[in-house]
Amino acid sequence: MKQASGRKAACFACGLNGNATLYFMDPSLSIETEARPRSALAEILKFTLIALMIVTPFRFFVAQPFIVSGASMVPTFDPKEYLVIDELTYRFEKPSRGDVLIFRYPLDSAVFYIKRVVGLPGETIEIKGGSVFITDREGNTRELSEPYLSTRTPLKDESVTRLTDSEYFVMGDNRVASSDSREWGPLNEKFIVGRAVARLFPISEADILPGEYRQP
């Protein structure tokens, strides 16, 4: 095989995380009939491409990170906690009462909110004296048990909301500091992104399905 000359006739670049690597080739080099051993760099690039092919769909269609901002879900979630959002489950099943949802704010879809499901489709939700009353499709009414609230502060706002078959009533656990369905109305299911499936940070609070409280 001829030795490469100092003349660099052509080049190409490949990048990873913004770092470009240049390879220069001399057209006067002969073609070898025996396969060359793969270089370490080629193996690294191959591994990186395969990893990206696996991780990227997972990141955009299955789960993604979410950092809590604001105090509307205190004490269940504090600001700056790092959550992982499951975006897959609700493609196969409906949210349940007590689930912690991440959704696009109906009045500004570029903003994401985190709230708890209080009312389900077809129900009537009445808020009175700081308590929540649920009336199901059959007309049965009961007061909602909410052990996830640190305190039950009497609220001045009282309302009755009837949900359609595609609507949910969502509220923050910190009722006095939450903008939720009491303010801007029921949440249409089309805005739901997913549920909080894990809390990774702080380490002392790491948990699976954090804040979830299932009830009828």
MOHUGI-V526917 format. One record per backbone hydrogen bond with DSSP energy under -0.5 kcal/mol. NH is the residue of the N-H (numbers start at 1). CO is the residue of the C=O. E is the energy in kcal/mol with one decimal. If there is no record, write none. Layout:
((NH CO E) (NH CO E))
//
This chain:
((9 7 -0.8) (9 25 -1.0) (10 25 -1.1) (12 23 -1.1) (14 21 -1.2) (16 19 -1.7) (19 16 -1.7) (20 18 -0.5) (21 14 -1.8) (23 12 -1.6) (25 10 -2.2) (27 25 -0.6) (29 26 -1.8) (43 39 -1.9) (44 40 -2.2) (45 41 -2.6) (46 42 -2.4) (47 43 -2.6) (48 44 -2.6) (49 45 -2.5) (50 46 -2.3) (51 47 -2.6) (52 48 -2.4) (53 49 -2.1) (54 50 -1.5) (55 51 -3.2) (56 52 -2.3) (57 53 -0.5) (58 54 -1.1) (59 55 -2.9) (60 56 -2.1) (61 57 -2.4) (62 58 -1.6) (63 58 -2.7) (64 85 -1.3) (66 83 -2.2) (68 66 -0.5) (68 81 -2.5) (74 71 -1.2) (76 73 -1.2) (77 73 -2.0) (80 68 -3.4) (81 78 -1.5) (82 201 -2.2) (83 66 -3.4) (83 81 -0.6) (84 198 -2.6) (85 64 -3.1) (86 84 -0.5) (86 195 -2.8) (87 62 -3.6) (87 85 -0.7) (88 62 -0.7) (91 88 -2.1) (92 89 -2.1) (93 89 -1.4) (98 117 -2.3) (99 96 -2.0) (101 99 -0.7) (101 115 -2.8) (102 194 -2.6) (103 113 -2.2) (104 191 -2.7) (105 108 -0.5) (105 111 -2.9) (108 105 -2.0) (111 108 -2.3) (113 103 -3.0) (115 101 -1.8) (116 171 -2.7) (117 99 -2.7) (118 169 -3.2) (119 169 -2.1) (122 164 -1.1) (123 120 -2.0) (124 135 -2.3) (125 161 -3.2) (126 124 -0.5) (126 133 -2.6) (127 159 -2.6) (128 126 -0.5) (128 131 -2.4) (131 128 -1.8) (133 126 -3.1) (134 142 -3.1) (135 124 -2.3) (136 134 -0.5) (136 140 -2.3) (139 136 -1.6) (142 134 -2.0) (144 132 -3.4) (149 146 -1.5) (153 151 -0.9) (154 152 -0.5) (159 127 -1.2) (161 125 -2.9) (163 123 -2.9) (163 161 -0.6) (167 164 -1.3) (168 187 -2.2) (169 119 -2.0) (170 168 -0.6) (171 116 -2.2) (174 72 -2.6) (175 173 -1.2) (177 174 -2.2) (178 175 -0.9) (180 178 -0.7) (181 170 -2.3) (183 180 -2.0) (184 180 -2.3) (185 181 -1.1) (187 168 -3.6) (188 186 -0.6) (189 166 -2.6) (191 188 -2.1) (192 189 -1.3) (193 102 -2.5) (194 102 -1.9) (195 86 -1.8) (196 100 -1.7) (197 84 -2.5) (197 195 -0.7) (198 84 -1.3) (199 207 -2.8) (200 82 -2.7) (200 198 -0.5) (201 82 -1.3) (205 202 -1.9) (206 203 -1.6) (207 199 -1.7) (209 197 -2.6) (212 209 -1.5) (213 98 -0.9) (215 97 -0.9))
//
